[in-house]
């Protein structure tokens, strides 16, 4: 019988640490119940599902376990597929057995999908092997916060103090003095090396190294070293200097706002992650099909009258060929027409359609393409496949050179109507380091959406034209790509960070 409830481990924080199985189960969910330790970005895998937050420390009421169970059972009883998303792994300090008991009693089929537990991720992300052939051949996972109301601790602190390996303490911030005193009283050396890892795998991950007897003073309310924190106790923490890697990535600790249209944002976001940065996606522009295909269809039907066909973007290629195929043509329709492209990505997109580019400016600039075509433009018919708005520099230069220019609108660039409240909050709190701006239209709408808040961040522009648009709005530009590619844009950000 197909499960109605999936108990899914969300991993330690970074959304890319979710398992492939977890992602597939989320895509099929009707309802997602998620806790505060689950990265909300993961919810993008279930865009059509109902999202129910069951509580986040400091932001919303934490639901009682019985309330979570009743909500899960209610949706499942209606025949909905429920994804119960839990931070870390469902089998480690996640109260999963209580939810499973309730599902069994109700006769509801379920599946438990493992996740990466915080202890193991914290070790890897802090450069600490929780086991080591020389220093620790065993590891114990210990809760620092036992169930309220217990008459006495179920933990044998004497045995844990003698444990011949690494101790990893979960949920031990508010009880730090209790468990450190218990270990020291039971004979654990006060000088035992300890590492405290906060917000493991996230861009603001912080690691503190101290002695066991210093932990409590490092985790006081005044320290701002608040949950979620994992404590690793043992000699293995001394290996962190040689094994650390997170801090060496060039964009470590940098949060970068990606403002490209949603269908183009992932490639840039992935590149940011690969460099150790943290991408936030908030498109300023949406790409949509045009409402009237008359002019586009005319261009396709009369290609034999066109000497040169220019594609300005990957979006132009995609929408042009989508319409070409709808008209029952294929790439052979372009036979005999010279094809020009602006940008390497546009060239590659054309190649996917079986079209080799005849003309490509070396620096990927529209003005350079115009300069390249000017000497032979007179009397030639040139069609420019473009968005509903953008720079008029290319058609103007070609017309001035004597060409017969036809601007073919293949898709619309539409402004996003309203600012994302979470982005406004992040800007106000100083949590965004860079904002990437990849067109003049994006620049203008970003200014409309966020105004002077853009003066609190560093701006990276894809080209001098985009940089000028930002400067005309009274904004400072801190990085300009050269050449005008996403790769060069990120390289400039790395150089300026």
N, C-alpha and C positions, 0 to 999 in steps of 0.2 A: 504494500500500500504506500502511495506517495506521501511523504511527510507533509503535515500541515504547518509544523513549527520547526524552524531551524535555529538552533542555539549556536551563534557564530562568534568566534573569537576575532576581535577587531585588531589585535596586535597592540603594541606599546604606544602608538601615537602617529607615526608616519603612515599616511594612508596607503603607500606603496608596499607596506609590510603585511597587508591583508593577503590571505592565500587565494589562489585562483578558484578554489572550490567555494570559498566564502563569497567571492565576487559573483560567481554564477548563481549562487542561491539568492543573493540580494537582488539580482536582476529579475528574478521571478517572484519577488515578494509583493504582496498587496499592502502590507503594513510593516513598518520597521519600528521596533521599540528599542531605543538606544540610550545608553547611560552617558554620564559626563566624561568618562575616560575613553569613549569612542570618538575618534576624530570625525567631526560633522562633514568633512569633505567626502567621506566614504558614502554618504547618502546620495551623492551624484550618481552612484551605480543603480539607484532605485528611484529614478525621477518621477515615475508615475505613482509610486506608493505613497500611502499616508505615513508621515513621519511623526512619531510620538516621543518626545524627550522625557525620560523618567527621572530627570534631575541632574543638576550640575552644581557642584560646590561653589557657593558665592554668587550664583546667578539665578537659580530657580530652586523651588522646593524639591527635596529628595524624596521620591516616592518610597513608601514602605514596601517591603518584599511582598506582602500579601496583596497590595494594590497592583503591583507589577504582574503578579500571577493572574489575578482576576482579569486584568486588561488583556493579557495574552490569551486566556481561555475564552473571553468574550468574542474576540475576533476570530479565533479558530472555530468556535461553535457556529459562526456565520459562514463557514466554508472558505474563509480567507487564508491565504498563505502568509504566515507571520515569520518575520526575521527578528529574533531577539539578539541584538548586537551588544556584545560585552567587551570591555577593554581587556587586552591580554588574551589569555586562554580560558575557555569556559570551565576547565577542570582545575584551575588553580585559584583558590580564594575568591570564587565568583558566585557562590551559593546556587550553583547549577542544580545540585541534587534536589533542592526544594522545588525548583521549577519542574524538574523531571518527574518527581513524585506526583505533582498535581496533574501533569499531562497524562501519566499512566492511569491515575484514578479516573480521569475523564475519558480515557480511551482514545486519546488524540495521538496520532503517529508523529514522531519527531526525529531529528537528526542533530548530532552534536558535531560541529565543524571546528577543528582545532585552530588555535591562533598562536602567535609567538608571545610567550609569557614575558612579562616585564623584567624578570630576573635575568633571563638569558639575553634579552635585548640590551639591558643596561650594561651587562658585562661587555658585550661586543662593541657598543657605541662609546663606552668609556675606555676601551682598550684594555679591559681586565678579563683574562680568562678565568672563569669561576672554578675551573679545575686545571691543574698543572702537574706534570709528572714529578717535579721536584718539591712543590709547595703544598699541593692539595689534591688528593685522589678521590675526594668526595665533596658533595655540596648538599646543604640542607636549606630548604625553603621554609621560612618561619613567618607567621603573622605577628605583627607587633600590636595588633588590636583584636583581641579575642571577643567572643560574643558577650554583650553586656548581660549581667545577672548571674554569671557563673560564680559558684561559691568559692572556687579556687582555680588557679590556672591549670590548664591541661598540659602545659608545656613543662618539660623536665629541664629546668635551667642548668642544673648540675650536669646533666648529660650533654646539653648543648655547649656548655663551657668546655667540656672535655672532647667535644666532637673533633675528629682529626681531619678537618677540611674547612671549607668556606661556608659561612653563614650568610644567607641573603634574607634581609628583613623587609617584608611588605608592610605598608600601612603603619609605619612606626614613628610618624612625626610627632603627634600629640602625646604619645606614650614613650618618647625617647628616653627620658630619665628612668622610667620603670624598667625597660628591658636592658638598658646598659648597666644600671645598678644591679639587676638580677644576674647578668652574666659576670660582672666583676666580683660580686659577692660569692658567686659559685666557683671562682678561681680563674676566670679569664683575665689575662694580663691587661691592665689598664692601658698599656702602650700598644695594644694590638692595632695594626694599621686598618683604617676604615675609609671607605669611599662612599660619599653621598651623591647620588645621581638624581637630579630633578628634571622632569619633563623629557625623559629619555626619547631619543630619535627625532625630537622636534627642533626647530631652528634655534630656539633659545635654551637648548639643553645646557645645564650647568653641572659641573662636577666639583665637589669639595673633598679634599683629602685631609684626614685628621686622625687623632688617636681615638680609641674607643671611649676613653673617659672625657673626651671633648665633644662628643656627639650631641649631648643634651643642650649644651650652650650654643651649638651651631644651629639647632632646630627650634629655638625659641620663637614666639610670635613676632618679636621685634627684628628677627633676622631676615624676614621676607623669603626665607627658604621654605616655601610652603608646599603642600602636597600637589601633585603626586611625586613622591621621593622613594627611591629604593636605596637601602643601605647594604653595602657589601663589606663583610667583616672577615679579615684574614690577610695573610701574607701575600696572596695573589694580587692585592691592590697595588703593591710596590712595582708591578710590572707595567703599570699604565704609561710611564714615561716612554718606554720603548715601543709600546703597541698602539699608542693613540694615533688615530687617523682622521677622526671627524674634524678636528680643529685645523688640519692641514689643507682642507679643501678650500679653493680660492674664494668662494662666496659664503663660507661658513658664517652663520649668524646674521646673514643679510636677508631681509624680507623684501620681495620684489613684486610689485603689482603688475599683472599682465592685463592689458586693456584691449587686446585684439579681439575680433569676433569669436564667439564661442567655438565655432568649428575649426578655428586656426590657433586657438590658445594652447592646446595640449602640447604641441611640438616645442613651443617656447618654454612652457612650464617644465617639461621633462628635461630640457637643456639646463634650466636653472637648478633643478634638483641634482643633476649629474655633477654640477659644480659646487654642491653643498649648500645652495641657497634654498629659501622657502618661497615658493610662488603663491600668490593670491590671485585668483582670476575674477575680474570684474569688467566684462566687456563694456566699452563706451559706444561701440558701433555694432549694429546687427546687419548681417548680409541676408537679403531676401530676393526672391525672383522678381522680375519686372511684371507689371500688370498688363502691359500691351506689347505683344511680340511682333507687331507689324514691321517696324524698322529692322529688327534683328532678322526676321524671316526674309525680308527683302535683300539684306546683305548676303545671306546664305544662298538664296536663289540666284543672285547675280554675281557670284564670286568670279565668274569668268571675265567680268569687267573690272576687277580689282587687280592692280599690279602688286601692291604690298599690303599685307594684313598684319597689323601690330597688336600683340597681346601685352597688356600692362601689368597683369597680375595672374596668380594661380586661380583666383576666383573667376576672372574673365575666361580663362581656358575652360574651367569646369562648366560654367553656365552656357558658354557658346556651344560646346560640344554636346551638352545635354539637349539643347534645342536642335542642333544639327541631326542628332540621332532621332529625335521626335519627328523630324521631317523625313525620316526614312533614308537619310544619307549616312555615309561614314567618312573616314579621313580622306578617301580618294577625291572627295569634293574639293579639297584644297590643291589638287594637282595643277601645276602651272602658275600658282600664286606664290610670290616670295613671302616668307614668314619671318617676322621680327619679334623679339621678346625683350622685355625689360626685367632683368634679374635671373639668377641661376635657377631659382625654384620654379619660375615660370617656364624656363627652358626645359627643365625636367618634367614638368607637368605636361607639356606638349609632347615630349618623348613618350610618355605613357599612352598618348593617343596615336602614336606611330608617326609623329611629325618631327622632323629634324629642323631646327632653327637655322635660317639662312643668315640672319643678322642679329648680333648680340653685343651691346656696348660693353667695353671692358670694365667700366666702373658701375654698371647697372643703373645709370641715371637716365631719366627721360630726356633731359637736355642733351646728353651725350649722344643718344640715339638720333635726336633731331639734327645735331651737328654732322653725324655720320651720313644721314640721308639727304642733307641739304643740297649737295652738289649735283645730285641726280633727280631731285624731286620735281623739277619743273615739268608740267604737263602730265605727270603720273597720277593715277588714282590710288589713294592711300586710305584704307579703313582702319580706324583705331578702336579696338574692342576694349571697353572701359566700364567703370561704374557710373551710377547716375550723377555722381559729383566727384570732383577732384581738380587737380591743376589743369589749367588751359594752356600751359606753356608749350607742350609738345604740338598740339594742333595749330597753335598760333605761329610757331616757327616754321612749320611745314607749309602752311598757307602762304606765309611771307616769301617762301622759297619758290612759290609757283605751283605747288601741288594742289590737286583737287582732293580735299580732305572730307571724309565721312566719319563722324563719331557715332559708333554703334554701341548703344547702351545694352549690356548683357545682364546686368544685375543692379540691385539697389543697395546703396549704403544708407542705413536708417539709424538715426540717433537713438540710443537707449534713453527711455523717458526719465527715469529717476535714479538717484544715487543709491548704492547699496549701503544700508545703515551700518552694517558691520565694518565696511571700509571707512566710513566717516569716523566711526569710533576708533578704529586702528590708527587713522591719521592723527586724530586728536590726542591719542595716547602716545604718539611718537613711535609706533610699532611698525611703520612702513619706511624702509630705507630708500628704495628706488621706485619710480614709476616709469614703465616703458611706454613710449608714444611712437606709433608706427605710421601715422599719416596726419595731414593737416586737419582733416575732418575729425579725427580722434582728439587732436589737441583742442579744437574748439569745443567739442562736446564735454571733454574732461573738465575744461574750465567752467562750463555751464553747470556741471554736476557738482564739482568740488570747490570751485572758486579759489579763494586765497589759501585754502588748506594745501594747495599744490606748492606753496612757498615753503612749507614745512618739510618737504621731501626733496630728494634729488631726482631730476628729470633726465631721461636718456632718450634721445631722438634718433630715428632711423636714418635721417638725412638732413642736410642743411635746410631744405625747404620746410621740413617739419620743425626743425629748430627755430627757423624764422617765424613760423606761425605761433610757436610758444612764446617767443620773445616779444612779438607784437601784442600778446596778451599780458605783458608785464611780468613774465615768468623767466627765471634763470634756468639755462640749460647746462647740465654738468657733464654730459657725454654725448657725442655725435658719432654714429657708426661710419666707418670708412674701411672698405667699401660699404655700400648701403644694404647690408644683409643682417639677418638676425644673429648669425654667428659673430659678426664684427661688432654688433651692438653689445652683446654679452661680453666680448673681449674688452671693450671700452669700460664697461661697468667694473670688470675685474681690475683693470688698470687704475681706476679711480677709487676703488674701495679700500 
